[in-house]
Amino acid sequence: TYCFIGVFVGTLVGVLPGIGPLAAIAMLLPATFNLPPVGALIMLAGIYYGTQYGGSTTAILVNLPGESASVVTCIDGYQMAKNGRAGPALAIAAIGSFFAGTVGTILIAVAGPPLAEMALKFGAPEYFSLMSMGLIASAVLASGSMLKAISMIFLGLLFGIIGTDVNSGMSRFTFGMSGLADGLSFVVVAMGLFGFAEILSNLEKGQDKASRELLTNKIEHLYPTLNDLKLSMGPIMRGTAIGAFFGTLPGAGPTIAAFSTYALEKKVAKDNDLFGKGAIQGVAGPEAANNAAAQCAFIPTLTLGIPGSGTMALMLGALTIQGIAPGPQVMTQRPELFWGLIASMWIGNAMLVILNLPLIGLWVKLLQVPYRMLFPAILVFMGIGVYSVNNLDLDIYMTVFFGLMGYAF
């Protein structure tokens, strides 16, 4: 039941532009406080990969990525939809996601225990090296300017200094505000930079009808042809492998995995002129990559206690709220939690395929709701989510501050 609620809500949220898994989990985290630990984690995991999948639906149908990892799917997915091939594009996205999710689940089950044993031998130097590798990977793999990527990493480290020094007990950069003694809340930073800034950005662009060419025609021919499947199998396999690698790296994640897969597919394709005009490989590869990365992000989170992405940091928060110390001991002390989560992942992926193909019409209808009615509701939910974490007024103001900063960026 928790798994079904998670994937359904996740898909619903993923379909809404501008609200990714991070904002969704931040908003719904308070709802899991009174659930049993296993149920809470299963529901949050369902929301996470449900959102990853839901984002691709709007990317294909209306050229609006539901969340950042779906940006790549827009390039060819939307062109396929305009060419009357929305059905095969959505079906291949579902097949790719399901295959990658299944492989990711197997990897967690197989690689989790050995990684946990290895993690027990980790000391401060190893953890420092692992963190450094994640930060370096974030810079090297970032798309666009290297200088901007490095600047953002340094800015993140500087914001991380705010709070109480572990060794001396002295306050650093708190400016006399007791609410900052524990440092900046990750939820506040993430909701501001991603959620609030995205709303400001969308309002600036204006939501005229031209910017939302909705495909209101009934979508027929859902099933891809044999040739579509043949063209997609290689990209799905490669996307799964790339996604699994990036998902396991702390600091990387589904977005980098999707971009890297698209770049690779463009290089290996025999006819790369089709890319950007409706190449099915441009949908299959990135969709598999972002789902594999989403699943494999649980490996460092559960076994090392190191979040593989922003969303995983919130999952760590959820574990802590439930009184569970993340790290290698999770598997030995709470086996029902670890194996329950793995079983729910496969069930959740199967549910996503069964749920989403019949609901395509509903998602199109939802997207016809004017943005002026959507964004106040999004802001209200964000405000409730941010305030409920620490019950601090300061968190709301800090979210607005980071929202303006994100908009400026």
Salt bridges, closest charged atoms under 4 A:
ASP165 OD1 - ARG172 NH1 3.00
ASP228 OD2 - ARG85 NH2 2.38
GLU265 OE2 - ARG238 NE 2.81
GLU336 OE2 - ARG334 NE 3.05
